[in-house]
Amino acid sequence: MTANLNAQWIVGFVDGEGCFYVGVIKNKTMTNGYQIQPEFTVVQHKRDIQLLAALKAYFGCGSVGVNHGDRYHWRVKNLDHFINIIIPFFEKHKLKGKRAIEFQRFREICLLMKQSYHLTPAGFEEIRTKAINLRVRN
């Protein structure tokens, strides 16, 4: 099914079904007690799991698994995959509407993390605030 996907279709699909998210998770092993975890997810009913597998194959990253109930996800959580694959794709193939704004905010957080800015107290607080404000509210 990978051959049937094209960049424009993916952009439209992600505009409607994608989610850029940055979690701030308690983690005792981290210096400040928290971990910042960027995540890109697309969720579909199990009848469309082949679309999620096709996205995984197209991008060559992420995992497909059960989200909850009869819903499945394709999820990317690796910062290097964001920097080298996901972000360049959406820089070249532009999202529209609120998803474009969320992507730009997500991109900014990932780029700061790539520079290890989140490991400083000031950087952690700045990224935490950006994560809270990532979603565009209707």
DRENTORKOL-3810 file (N, C-alpha, C; in nm, 4 decimals):
REM DRENTORKOL-3810
@n.u->0.0818; n.v->-0.1202; n.w->0.0000; ca.u->0.0000; ca.v->0.0000; ca.w->0.0000; c.u->0.0860; c.v->0.1264; c.w->0.0000
@n.u->0.2118; n.v->0.1182; n.w->0.0360; ca.u->0.3002; ca.v->0.2346; ca.w->0.0407; c.u->0.2986; c.v->0.3107; c.w->-0.0910
@n.u->0.2961; n.v->0.2389; n.w->-0.2026; ca.u->0.2994; ca.v->0.3027; ca.w->-0.3344; c.u->0.1775; c.v->0.3910; c.w->-0.3573
@n.u->0.0678; n.v->0.3646; n.w->-0.2877; ca.u->-0.0543; ca.v->0.4431; ca.w->-0.3061; c.u->-0.0526; c.v->0.5748; c.w->-0.2288
@n.u->0.0404; n.v->0.5900; n.w->-0.1367; ca.u->0.0473; ca.v->0.7137; ca.w->-0.0597; c.u->0.1317; c.v->0.8156; c.w->-0.1346
@n.u->0.0855; n.v->0.9396; n.w->-0.1327; ca.u->0.1678; ca.v->1.0479; ca.w->-0.1858; c.u->0.1673; c.v->1.1614; c.w->-0.0843
@n.u->0.2592; n.v->1.2521; n.w->-0.0998; ca.u->0.2788; ca.v->1.3580; ca.w->-0.0011; c.u->0.1525; c.v->1.4412; c.w->0.0210
@n.u->0.0815; n.v->1.4754; n.w->-0.0859; ca.u->-0.0381; ca.v->1.5581; ca.w->-0.0715; c.u->-0.1472; c.v->1.4844; c.w->0.0065
@n.u->-0.1623; n.v->1.3547; n.w->-0.0204; ca.u->-0.2616; ca.v->1.2757; ca.w->0.0532; c.u->-0.2246; c.v->1.2715; c.w->0.2007
@n.u->-0.0963; n.v->1.2486; n.w->0.2297; ca.u->-0.0511; ca.v->1.2412; ca.w->0.3689; c.u->-0.0779; c.v->1.3730; c.w->0.4407
@n.u->-0.0487; n.v->1.4844; n.w->0.3767; ca.u->-0.0728; ca.v->1.6155; ca.w->0.4381; c.u->-0.2210; c.v->1.6321; c.w->0.4710
@n.u->-0.3082; n.v->1.5997; n.w->0.3780; ca.u->-0.4519; ca.v->1.6106; ca.w->0.4033; c.u->-0.4972; c.v->1.5184; c.w->0.5150
@n.u->-0.4457; n.v->1.3971; n.w->0.5150; ca.u->-0.4814; ca.v->1.2988; ca.w->0.6173; c.u->-0.4363; c.v->1.3461; c.w->0.7553
@n.u->-0.3130; n.v->1.3942; n.w->0.7646; ca.u->-0.2604; ca.v->1.4421; ca.w->0.8925; c.u->-0.3327; c.v->1.5690; c.w->0.9366
@n.u->-0.3695; n.v->1.6558; n.w->0.8428; ca.u->-0.4483; ca.v->1.7744; ca.w->0.8787; c.u->-0.5743; c.v->1.7339; c.w->0.9545
@n.u->-0.6375; n.v->1.6257; n.w->0.9105; ca.u->-0.7617; ca.v->1.5815; ca.w->0.9733; c.u->-0.7435; c.v->1.4858; c.w->1.0891
@n.u->-0.6434; n.v->1.4004; n.w->1.0832; ca.u->-0.6325; ca.v->1.2895; ca.w->1.1782; c.u->-0.5072; c.v->1.2909; c.w->1.2654
@n.u->-0.4111; n.v->1.3778; n.w->1.2361; ca.u->-0.2839; ca.v->1.3760; ca.w->1.3083; c.u->-0.2871; c.v->1.4559; c.w->1.4367
@n.u->-0.1918; n.v->1.4261; n.w->1.5245; ca.u->-0.1796; ca.v->1.4979; ca.w->1.6509; c.u->-0.0321; c.v->1.5152; c.w->1.6854
@n.u->0.0110; n.v->1.6399; n.w->1.6975; ca.u->0.1441; ca.v->1.6717; ca.w->1.7480; c.u->0.1276; c.v->1.7027; c.w->1.8967
@n.u->0.2084; n.v->1.6377; n.w->1.9793; ca.u->0.1912; ca.v->1.6475; ca.w->2.1239; c.u->0.3285; c.v->1.6456; c.w->2.1901
@n.u->0.3417; n.v->1.7179; n.w->2.3000; ca.u->0.4633; ca.v->1.7117; ca.w->2.3804; c.u->0.4209; c.v->1.6907; c.w->2.5249
@n.u->0.4541; n.v->1.5733; n.w->2.5778; ca.u->0.4201; ca.v->1.5408; ca.w->2.7150; c.u->0.5314; c.v->1.5797; c.w->2.8106
@n.u->0.4917; n.v->1.6188; n.w->2.9302; ca.u->0.5860; ca.v->1.6438; ca.w->3.0390; c.u->0.5511; c.v->1.5406; c.w->3.1459
@n.u->0.6387; n.v->1.4404; n.w->3.1597; ca.u->0.6085; ca.v->1.3203; ca.w->3.2359; c.u->0.7014; c.v->1.3099; c.w->3.3562
@n.u->0.6440; n.v->1.2780; n.w->3.4733; ca.u->0.7284; ca.v->1.2551; ca.w->3.5907; c.u->0.8184; c.v->1.1357; c.w->3.5643
@n.u->0.9473; n.v->1.1540; n.w->3.5945; ca.u->1.0449; ca.v->1.0475; ca.w->3.5743; c.u->1.1591; c.v->1.0686; c.w->3.6735
@n.u->1.1649; n.v->0.9847; n.w->3.7756; ca.u->1.2646; ca.v->0.9993; ca.w->3.8823; c.u->1.4081; c.v->0.9894; c.w->3.8320
@n.u->1.4283; n.v->0.9250; n.w->3.7185; ca.u->1.5651; ca.v->0.9075; ca.w->3.6678; c.u->1.6204; c.v->1.0339; c.w->3.6026
@n.u->1.5348; n.v->1.1314; n.w->3.5757; ca.u->1.5794; ca.v->1.2560; ca.w->3.5134; c.u->1.6271; c.v->1.3537; c.w->3.6212
@n.u->1.7207; n.v->1.4387; n.w->3.5866; ca.u->1.7814; ca.v->1.5326; ca.w->3.6811; c.u->1.6773; c.v->1.6175; c.w->3.7527
@n.u->1.5816; n.v->1.6713; n.w->3.6783; ca.u->1.4801; ca.v->1.7576; ca.w->3.7391; c.u->1.3521; c.v->1.6823; c.w->3.7746
@n.u->1.3511; n.v->1.5499; n.w->3.7571; ca.u->1.2346; ca.v->1.4697; ca.w->3.7937; c.u->1.1283; c.v->1.4596; c.w->3.6859
@n.u->1.1538; n.v->1.5197; n.w->3.5689; ca.u->1.0570; ca.v->1.5164; ca.w->3.4590; c.u->1.1263; c.v->1.4852; c.w->3.3273
@n.u->1.0499; n.v->1.4271; n.w->3.2379; ca.u->1.0969; ca.v->1.3979; ca.w->3.1024; c.u->1.0056; c.v->1.4700; c.w->3.0040
@n.u->1.0644; n.v->1.5311; n.w->2.9036; ca.u->0.9865; ca.v->1.5927; ca.w->2.7965; c.u->0.9844; c.v->1.4944; c.w->2.6804
@n.u->0.8625; n.v->1.4568; n.w->2.6364; ca.u->0.8478; ca.v->1.3541; ca.w->2.5333; c.u->0.7628; c.v->1.4047; c.w->2.4171
@n.u->0.8255; n.v->1.4448; n.w->2.3060; ca.u->0.7476; ca.v->1.4799; ca.w->2.1871; c.u->0.6887; c.v->1.3541; c.w->2.1243
@n.u->0.5719; n.v->1.3717; n.w->2.0640; ca.u->0.5020; ca.v->1.2573; ca.w->2.0062; c.u->0.4157; c.v->1.3038; c.w->1.8893
@n.u->0.4174; n.v->1.2265; n.w->1.7838; ca.u->0.3310; ca.v->1.2500; ca.w->1.6671; c.u->0.2495; c.v->1.1234; c.w->1.6483
@n.u->0.1167; n.v->1.1377; n.w->1.6466; ca.u->0.0286; ca.v->1.0215; ca.w->1.6426; c.u->-0.0831; c.v->1.0414; c.w->1.5413
@n.u->-0.1171; n.v->0.9325; n.w->1.4743; ca.u->-0.2365; ca.v->0.9253; ca.w->1.3902; c.u->-0.3154; c.v->0.8048; c.w->1.4395
@n.u->-0.4441; n.v->0.8243; n.w->1.4704; ca.u->-0.5295; ca.v->0.7171; ca.w->1.5224; c.u->-0.6391; c.v->0.6861; c.w->1.4210
@n.u->-0.6650; n.v->0.5561; n.w->1.4045; ca.u->-0.7699; ca.v->0.5101; ca.w->1.3129; c.u->-0.8399; c.v->0.3878; c.w->1.3714
@n.u->-0.9622; n.v->0.3639; n.w->1.3243; ca.u->-1.0355; ca.v->0.2424; ca.w->1.3586; c.u->-0.9586; c.v->0.1227; c.w->1.3040
@n.u->-0.9741; n.v->0.0078; n.w->1.3671; ca.u->-0.8983; ca.v->-0.1112; ca.w->1.3261; c.u->-0.9203; c.v->-0.1492; c.w->1.1804
@n.u->-1.0363; n.v->-0.1141; n.w->1.1239; ca.u->-1.0611; ca.v->-0.1475; ca.w->0.9825; c.u->-0.9632; c.v->-0.0751; c.w->0.8892
@n.u->-0.9006; n.v->0.0341; n.w->0.9370; ca.u->-0.8069; ca.v->0.1117; ca.w->0.8557; c.u->-0.6626; c.v->0.0994; c.w->0.9043
@n.u->-0.6322; n.v->-0.0081; n.w->0.9743; ca.u->-0.4961; ca.v->-0.0272; ca.w->1.0259; c.u->-0.3935; c.v->-0.0305; c.w->0.9127
@n.u->-0.4367; n.v->-0.0723; n.w->0.7934; ca.u->-0.3429; ca.v->-0.0769; ca.w->0.6803; c.u->-0.2935; c.v->0.0634; c.w->0.6438
@n.u->-0.3740; n.v->0.1673; n.w->0.6684; ca.u->-0.3281; ca.v->0.3047; ca.w->0.6444; c.u->-0.2147; c.v->0.3408; c.w->0.7403
@n.u->-0.2277; n.v->0.2971; n.w->0.8639; ca.u->-0.1239; ca.v->0.3249; ca.w->0.9628; c.u->0.0050; c.v->0.2512; c.w->0.9280
@n.u->-0.0087; n.v->0.1266; n.w->0.8855; ca.u->0.1091; ca.v->0.0498; ca.w->0.8430; c.u->0.1742; c.v->0.1141; c.w->0.7207
@n.u->0.0926; n.v->0.1680; n.w->0.6312; ca.u->0.1463; ca.v->0.2344; ca.w->0.5119; c.u->0.2211; c.v->0.3622; c.w->0.5495
@n.u->0.1698; n.v->0.4366; n.w->0.6475; ca.u->0.2410; ca.v->0.5559; ca.w->0.6953; c.u->0.3753; c.v->0.5173; c.w->0.7574
@n.u->0.3742; n.v->0.4120; n.w->0.8374; ca.u->0.4993; ca.v->0.3642; ca.w->0.8978; c.u->0.5997; c.v->0.3262; c.w->0.7892
@n.u->0.5530; n.v->0.2555; n.w->0.6872; ca.u->0.6421; ca.v->0.2141; ca.w->0.5777; c.u->0.6906; c.v->0.3351; c.w->0.4975
@n.u->0.6020; n.v->0.4301; n.w->0.4711; ca.u->0.6374; ca.v->0.5490; ca.w->0.3930; c.u->0.7487; c.v->0.6277; c.w->0.4621
@n.u->0.7320; n.v->0.6513; n.w->0.5921; ca.u->0.8290; ca.v->0.7325; ca.w->0.6662; c.u->0.9470; c.v->0.6507; c.w->0.7187
@n.u->0.9278; n.v->0.5205; n.w->0.7323; ca.u->1.0352; ca.v->0.4355; ca.w->0.7825; c.u->1.0651; c.v->0.4551; c.w->0.9296
@n.u->0.9634; n.v->0.4943; n.w->1.0059; ca.u->0.9831; ca.v->0.5138; ca.w->1.1495; c.u->0.8502; c.v->0.5006; c.w->1.2217
@n.u->0.8579; n.v->0.4962; n.w->1.3532; ca.u->0.7388; ca.v->0.4866; ca.w->1.4353; c.u->0.6943; c.v->0.3434; c.w->1.4553
@n.u->0.5815; n.v->0.3301; n.w->1.5237; ca.u->0.5259; ca.v->0.1980; ca.w->1.5505; c.u->0.3744; c.v->0.2031; c.w->1.5375
@n.u->0.3170; n.v->0.0901; n.w->1.5028; ca.u->0.1717; ca.v->0.0751; ca.w->1.4951; c.u->0.1300; c.v->-0.0127; c.w->1.6118
@n.u->0.0282; n.v->0.0300; n.w->1.6853; ca.u->-0.0177; ca.v->-0.0486; ca.w->1.7995; c.u->-0.1586; c.v->-0.0111; c.w->1.8392
@n.u->-0.2098; n.v->-0.0818; n.w->1.9395; ca.u->-0.3444; ca.v->-0.0558; ca.w->1.9904; c.u->-0.3437; c.v->0.0776; c.w->2.0634
@n.u->-0.4388; n.v->0.1633; n.w->2.0296; ca.u->-0.4556; ca.v->0.2898; ca.w->2.1008; c.u->-0.5481; c.v->0.2653; c.w->2.2201
@n.u->-0.6715; n.v->0.2295; n.w->2.1919; ca.u->-0.7664; ca.v->0.1820; ca.w->2.2932; c.u->-0.8862; c.v->0.1233; c.w->2.2207
@n.u->-0.9438; n.v->0.0216; n.w->2.2792; ca.u->-1.0602; ca.v->-0.0423; ca.w->2.2178; c.u->-1.0299; c.v->-0.0907; c.w->2.0775
@n.u->-1.1118; n.v->-0.0457; n.w->1.9838; ca.u->-1.0941; ca.v->-0.0866; ca.w->1.8439; c.u->-1.0186; c.v->0.0184; c.w->1.7629
@n.u->-0.9440; n.v->0.1018; n.w->1.8316; ca.u->-0.8637; ca.v->0.2067; ca.w->1.7673; c.u->-0.7154; c.v->0.1695; c.w->1.7725
@n.u->-0.6464; n.v->0.2003; n.w->1.6635; ca.u->-0.5028; ca.v->0.1747; ca.w->1.6535; c.u->-0.4311; c.v->0.3053; c.w->1.6217
@n.u->-0.3019; n.v->0.3099; n.w->1.6521; ca.u->-0.2238; ca.v->0.4308; ca.w->1.6258; c.u->-0.0967; c.v->0.3976; c.w->1.5493
@n.u->-0.0498; n.v->0.4975; n.w->1.4771; ca.u->0.0890; ca.v->0.5017; ca.w->1.4296; c.u->0.1507; c.v->0.6147; c.w->1.5095
@n.u->0.2565; n.v->0.5843; n.w->1.5825; ca.u->0.3141; ca.v->0.6815; ca.w->1.6753; c.u->0.4647; c.v->0.6916; c.w->1.6544
@n.u->0.5131; n.v->0.8155; n.w->1.6511; ca.u->0.6568; ca.v->0.8438; ca.w->1.6433; c.u->0.6943; c.v->0.9187; c.w->1.7710
@n.u->0.7996; n.v->0.8710; n.w->1.8400; ca.u->0.8424; ca.v->0.9333; ca.w->1.9653; c.u->0.9922; c.v->0.9619; c.w->1.9695
@n.u->1.0639; n.v->0.9298; n.w->1.8650; ca.u->1.2093; ca.v->0.9422; ca.w->1.8623; c.u->1.2494; c.v->1.0806; c.w->1.8101
@n.u->1.3241; n.v->1.1558; n.w->1.8900; ca.u->1.3627; ca.v->1.2919; ca.w->1.8522; c.u->1.4398; c.v->1.2944; c.w->1.7209
@n.u->1.5300; n.v->1.1997; n.w->1.6999; ca.u->1.6054; ca.v->1.1958; ca.w->1.5736; c.u->1.5133; c.v->1.1735; c.w->1.4540
@n.u->1.4091; n.v->1.0936; n.w->1.4717; ca.u->1.3126; ca.v->1.0733; ca.w->1.3629; c.u->1.2370; c.v->1.2024; c.w->1.3328
@n.u->1.2075; n.v->1.2799; n.w->1.4367; ca.u->1.1429; ca.v->1.4099; ca.w->1.4130; c.u->1.2362; c.v->1.5026; c.w->1.3360
@n.u->1.3597; n.v->1.5123; n.w->1.3823; ca.u->1.4562; ca.v->1.6050; ca.w->1.3227; c.u->1.4899; c.v->1.5665; c.w->1.1790
@n.u->1.5073; n.v->1.4386; n.w->1.1529; ca.u->1.5566; ca.v->1.3928; ca.w->1.0225; c.u->1.4494; c.v->1.3503; c.w->0.9231
@n.u->1.3280; n.v->1.3194; n.w->0.9705; ca.u->1.2253; ca.v->1.2653; ca.w->0.8806; c.u->1.0958; c.v->1.3467; c.w->0.8842
@n.u->1.0315; n.v->1.3527; n.w->1.0001; ca.u->0.8972; ca.v->1.4119; ca.w->1.0107; c.u->0.9004; c.v->1.5631; c.w->0.9864
@n.u->0.9872; n.v->1.6339; n.w->1.0557; ca.u->0.9932; ca.v->1.7798; ca.w->1.0396; c.u->1.0302; c.v->1.8191; c.w->0.8966
@n.u->1.1351; n.v->1.7610; n.w->0.8371; ca.u->1.1650; ca.v->1.7978; ca.w->0.6976; c.u->1.0490; c.v->1.7694; c.w->0.6012
@n.u->0.9758; n.v->1.6602; n.w->0.6236; ca.u->0.8618; ca.v->1.6295; ca.w->0.5365; c.u->0.7579; c.v->1.7412; c.w->0.5421
@n.u->0.7201; n.v->1.7823; n.w->0.6648; ca.u->0.6156; ca.v->1.8842; ca.w->0.6776; c.u->0.6671; c.v->2.0263; c.w->0.6532
@n.u->0.7972; n.v->2.0460; n.w->0.6526; ca.u->0.8515; ca.v->2.1740; ca.w->0.6061; c.u->0.8374; c.v->2.1835; c.w->0.4543
@n.u->0.8557; n.v->2.0727; n.w->0.3870; ca.u->0.8449; ca.v->2.0702; ca.w->0.2408; c.u->0.6996; c.v->2.0649; c.w->0.1945
@n.u->0.6178; n.v->1.9876; n.w->0.2643; ca.u->0.4768; ca.v->1.9676; ca.w->0.2286; c.u->0.3930; c.v->2.0287; c.w->0.3409
@n.u->0.3443; n.v->2.1481; n.w->0.3176; ca.u->0.2839; ca.v->2.2304; ca.w->0.4227; c.u->0.1457; c.v->2.1818; c.w->0.4655
@n.u->0.1276; n.v->2.1773; n.w->0.5975; ca.u->-0.0037; ca.v->2.1544; ca.w->0.6558; c.u->-0.0836; c.v->2.2836; c.w->0.6466
@n.u->-0.2136; n.v->2.2741; n.w->0.6712; ca.u->-0.3019; ca.v->2.3906; ca.w->0.6644; c.u->-0.3695; c.v->2.4118; c.w->0.8001
@n.u->-0.4269; n.v->2.5285; n.w->0.8179; ca.u->-0.5095; ca.v->2.5558; ca.w->0.9350; c.u->-0.4376; c.v->2.5391; c.w->1.0672
@n.u->-0.5141; n.v->2.4945; n.w->1.1673; ca.u->-0.4594; ca.v->2.4849; ca.w->1.3024; c.u->-0.3481; c.v->2.3815; c.w->1.3130
@n.u->-0.3537; n.v->2.2768; n.w->1.2317; ca.u->-0.2483; ca.v->2.1746; ca.w->1.2375; c.u->-0.1135; c.v->2.2345; c.w->1.1954
@n.u->-0.1147; n.v->2.3309; n.w->1.1043; ca.u->0.0096; ca.v->2.3981; ca.w->1.0633; c.u->0.0694; c.v->2.4761; c.w->1.1801
@n.u->-0.0154; n.v->2.5416; n.w->1.2574; ca.u->0.0314; ca.v->2.6173; ca.w->1.3741; c.u->0.0877; c.v->2.5217; c.w->1.4784
@n.u->0.0150; n.v->2.4129; n.w->1.5036; ca.u->0.0621; ca.v->2.3142; ca.w->1.6012; c.u->0.1945; c.v->2.2521; c.w->1.5570
@n.u->0.2073; n.v->2.2243; n.w->1.4272; ca.u->0.3330; ca.v->2.1695; ca.w->1.3764; c.u->0.4478; c.v->2.2668; c.w->1.3993
@n.u->0.4289; n.v->2.3954; n.w->1.3727; ca.u->0.5360; ca.v->2.4933; ca.w->1.3918; c.u->0.5787; c.v->2.5002; c.w->1.5384
@n.u->0.4826; n.v->2.4937; n.w->1.6287; ca.u->0.5139; ca.v->2.4952; ca.w->1.7721; c.u->0.5891; c.v->2.3671; c.w->1.8117
@n.u->0.5425; n.v->2.2544; n.w->1.7607; ca.u->0.6057; ca.v->2.1246; ca.w->1.7853; c.u->0.7487; c.v->2.1248; c.w->1.7314
@n.u->0.7655; n.v->2.1743; n.w->1.6105; ca.u->0.8967; ca.v->2.1832; ca.w->1.5454; c.u->0.9931; c.v->2.2644; c.w->1.6312
@n.u->0.9456; n.v->2.3784; n.w->1.6806; ca.u->1.0298; ca.v->2.4653; ca.w->1.7632; c.u->1.0776; c.v->2.3921; c.w->1.8883
@n.u->0.9878; n.v->2.3183; n.w->1.9528; ca.u->1.0247; ca.v->2.2419; ca.w->2.0720; c.u->1.1291; c.v->2.1359; c.w->2.0376
@n.u->1.1067; n.v->2.0620; n.w->1.9304; ca.u->1.2019; ca.v->1.9575; ca.w->1.8898; c.u->1.3396; c.v->2.0154; c.w->1.8592
@n.u->1.3436; n.v->2.1290; n.w->1.7917; ca.u->1.4722; ca.v->2.1908; ca.w->1.7588; c.u->1.5448; c.v->2.2383; c.w->1.8845
@n.u->1.4699; n.v->2.2899; n.w->1.9818; ca.u->1.5311; ca.v->2.3282; ca.w->2.1096; c.u->1.5856; c.v->2.2053; c.w->2.1821
@n.u->1.5097; n.v->2.0961; n.w->2.1773; ca.u->1.5549; ca.v->1.9727; ca.w->2.2419; c.u->1.6788; c.v->1.9166; c.w->2.1736
@n.u->1.6854; n.v->1.9284; n.w->2.0426; ca.u->1.8027; ca.v->1.8810; ca.w->1.9683; c.u->1.9296; c.v->1.9511; c.w->2.0170
@n.u->1.9143; n.v->2.0763; n.w->2.0628; ca.u->2.0271; ca.v->2.1536; ca.w->2.1163; c.u->2.0468; c.v->2.1295; c.w->2.2664
@n.u->1.9710; n.v->2.0341; n.w->2.3227; ca.u->1.9762; ca.v->1.9986; ca.w->2.4657; c.u->1.9313; c.v->2.1127; c.w->2.5569
@n.u->1.8550; n.v->2.2057; n.w->2.5027; ca.u->1.8074; ca.v->2.3206; ca.w->2.5801; c.u->1.7174; c.v->2.2763; c.w->2.6947
@n.u->1.6442; n.v->2.1669; n.w->2.6767; ca.u->1.5528; ca.v->2.1171; ca.w->2.7787; c.u->1.6258; c.v->2.0660; c.w->2.9034
@n.u->1.7567; n.v->2.0487; n.w->2.8954; ca.u->1.8343; ca.v->1.9978; ca.w->3.0084; c.u->1.8766; c.v->2.1073; c.w->3.1049
@n.u->1.8536; n.v->2.2331; n.w->3.0682; ca.u->1.8811; ca.v->2.3448; ca.w->3.1589; c.u->1.7520; c.v->2.3819; c.w->3.2306
@n.u->1.7595; n.v->2.4343; n.w->3.3533; ca.u->1.6366; ca.v->2.4727; ca.w->3.4237; c.u->1.5517; c.v->2.5734; c.w->3.3451
@n.u->1.6148; n.v->2.6760; n.w->3.2908; ca.u->1.5399; ca.v->2.7768; ca.w->3.2138; c.u->1.4820; c.v->2.7156; c.w->3.0867
@n.u->1.5595; n.v->2.6323; n.w->3.0205; ca.u->1.5127; ca.v->2.5675; ca.w->2.8985; c.u->1.3972; c.v->2.4734; c.w->2.9243
@n.u->1.4057; n.v->2.3969; n.w->3.0331; ca.u->1.2965; ca.v->2.3069; ca.w->3.0692; c.u->1.1676; c.v->2.3856; c.w->3.0890
@n.u->1.1748; n.v->2.4941; n.w->3.1648; ca.u->1.0546; ca.v->2.5748; ca.w->3.1915; c.u->0.9976; c.v->2.6349; c.w->3.0634
@n.u->1.0855; n.v->2.6837; n.w->2.9766; ca.u->1.0383; ca.v->2.7416; ca.w->2.8506; c.u->0.9692; c.v->2.6357; c.w->2.7647
@n.u->1.0305; n.v->2.5193; n.w->2.7538; ca.u->0.9716; ca.v->2.4128; ca.w->2.6721; c.u->0.8429; c.v->2.3615; c.w->2.7354
@n.u->0.8398; n.v->2.3504; n.w->2.8684; ca.u->0.7171; ca.v->2.3071; ca.w->2.9372; c.u->0.6019; c.v->2.4026; c.w->2.9060
@n.u->0.6295; n.v->2.5316; n.w->2.9103; ca.u->0.5269; ca.v->2.6316; ca.w->2.8781; c.u->0.4837; c.v->2.6198; c.w->2.7324
@n.u->0.5793; n.v->2.6015; n.w->2.6422; ca.u->0.5460; ca.v->2.5841; ca.w->2.5002; c.u->0.4623; c.v->2.4579; c.w->2.4795
@n.u->0.4936; n.v->2.3513; n.w->2.5531; ca.u->0.4181; ca.v->2.2262; ca.w->2.5408; c.u->0.2732; c.v->2.2456; c.w->2.5851
@n.u->0.2539; n.v->2.3193; n.w->2.6933; ca.u->0.1186; ca.v->2.3459; ca.w->2.7429; c.u->0.0379; c.v->2.4232; c.w->2.6391
@n.u->0.1041; n.v->2.5127; n.w->2.5667; ca.u->0.0365; ca.v->2.5989; ca.w->2.4691; c.u->0.0451; c.v->2.5478; c.w->2.3258
@n.u->0.0858; n.v->2.4224; n.w->2.3068; ca.u->0.1044; ca.v->2.3684; ca.w->2.1720; c.u->-0.0270; c.v->2.3584; c.w->2.0948
@n.u->-0.1302; n.v->2.3084; n.w->2.1589; ca.u->-0.2573; ca.v->2.2849; ca.w->2.0902; c.u->-0.3297; c.v->2.4158; c.w->2.0612
@n.u->-0.3887; n.v->2.4250; n.w->1.9424; ca.u->-0.4730; ca.v->2.5389; ca.w->1.9061; c.u->-0.6141; c.v->2.5060; c.w->1.9526
@n.u->-0.6662; n.v->2.5870; n.w->2.0397; ca.u->-0.8014; ca.v->2.5640; ca.w->2.0929; c.u->-0.9044; c.v->2.6217; c.w->1.9969
@n.u->-1.0132; n.v->2.5513; n.w->1.9811; ca.u->-1.1210; ca.v->2.5995; ca.w->1.8913; c.u->-1.1983; c.v->2.7117; c.w->1.9533
END
